[in-house]
Amino acid sequence: EPEVTQTPSHQVTQMGQEVILRCVPISNHLYFYWYRQILGQKVEFLVSFYNNEISEKSEIFDDQFSVERPDGSNFTLKIRSTKLEDSAMYFCASSDSRTSGGDTGELFFGEGSRLTVL
Amino acid sequence: GENVEQHPSTLSVQEGDSAVIKCTYSDSASNYFPWYKQELGKRPQLIIDIRSNVGEKKDQRIAVTLNKTAKHFSLHITETQPEDSAVYFCAVSLYGNNRLAFGKGNQVVVIP
């Protein structure tokens, strides 16, 4: 069964450093997302991406964050200057809304990348 | 933004009994209501979902019921087993908007 893959599984970084989290969505999916989950809390939406541009972003997704689809398979999340409060599990997800007539389709999540900012 | 609440936060049930978790939402325009199961340290996985044109959906031991008037939907797990122990998140989205708003999760513990 196809699945979303993410690298690295765990990254430790110093405050102020740049971090890039990588994701390979399911190959025939059109919508891509980043969510984050601070330890013990709920999953929070960061950004959605469709047709090579951001379709929606949350208030969490400020100027320190950016996303990119550099080629036909990868989808990356960059945090320019990490803060302590960026420590969280970051989940990439993808969906194929064509299967639900343009309505919200099932989101398939990756295993997550745990970011620890010291 | 959409406000999603889940109750109870923790639920303990004896193996074989049923578990019911309720989720309330604020935006009456919401039309997609999935439930995700997350085991410790793992990814959230969809277990069942329902759309606003349906009142109930069942898949083996799992069912979801939707009350659009009252703006709540519930997850029902029958004949619970130890492997049902996990955190269950409800989520909500609007038509044409792929953004999911998640609740805070319910910890379900099935006691053997």
Contacts between the chains, C-beta under 8 A, distances in Angstrom:
chain1	res1	chain2	res2	distance
A	31	B	98	5.3
A	33	B	98	7.3
A	35	B	100	7.9
A	41	B	104	7.1
A	42	B	89	6.7
A	42	B	102	4.8
A	42	B	103	6.3
A	42	B	104	4.6
A	42	B	105	5.9
A	43	B	36	7.9
A	43	B	44	6.3
A	43	B	89	6.3
A	43	B	91	7.9
A	43	B	100	7.9
A	43	B	102	4.4
A	44	B	102	7.2
A	45	B	99	5.1
A	45	B	100	6.4
A	45	B	101	6.9
A	45	B	102	7.9
A	48	B	98	5.4
A	48	B	99	6.0
A	50	B	98	7.8
A	55	B	98	7.4
A	56	B	97	7.1
A	56	B	98	7.7
A	56	B	99	5.4
A	58	B	99	7.8
A	91	B	43	6.5
A	91	B	44	7.3
A	95	B	98	6.4
A	97	B	98	6.7
A	102	B	96	6.8
A	103	B	31	7.1
A	103	B	32	6.5
A	103	B	51	7.1
A	103	B	95	5.9
A	103	B	96	7.3
A	104	B	31	7.8
A	104	B	32	4.2
A	104	B	93	4.6
A	104	B	95	7.5
A	104	B	97	7.1
A	104	B	98	5.3
A	104	B	100	7.4
A	105	B	98	7.5
A	106	B	34	7.3
A	106	B	46	5.3
A	106	B	49	6.8
A	107	B	34	7.7
A	107	B	46	7.1
A	107	B	98	7.9
A	107	B	100	6.5
A	108	B	46	7.9
A	109	B	43	4.3
A	109	B	44	5.2
A	109	B	45	7.2
A	110	B	43	6.3
A	111	B	42	7.2
A	111	B	43	5.1
A	112	B	43	5.9
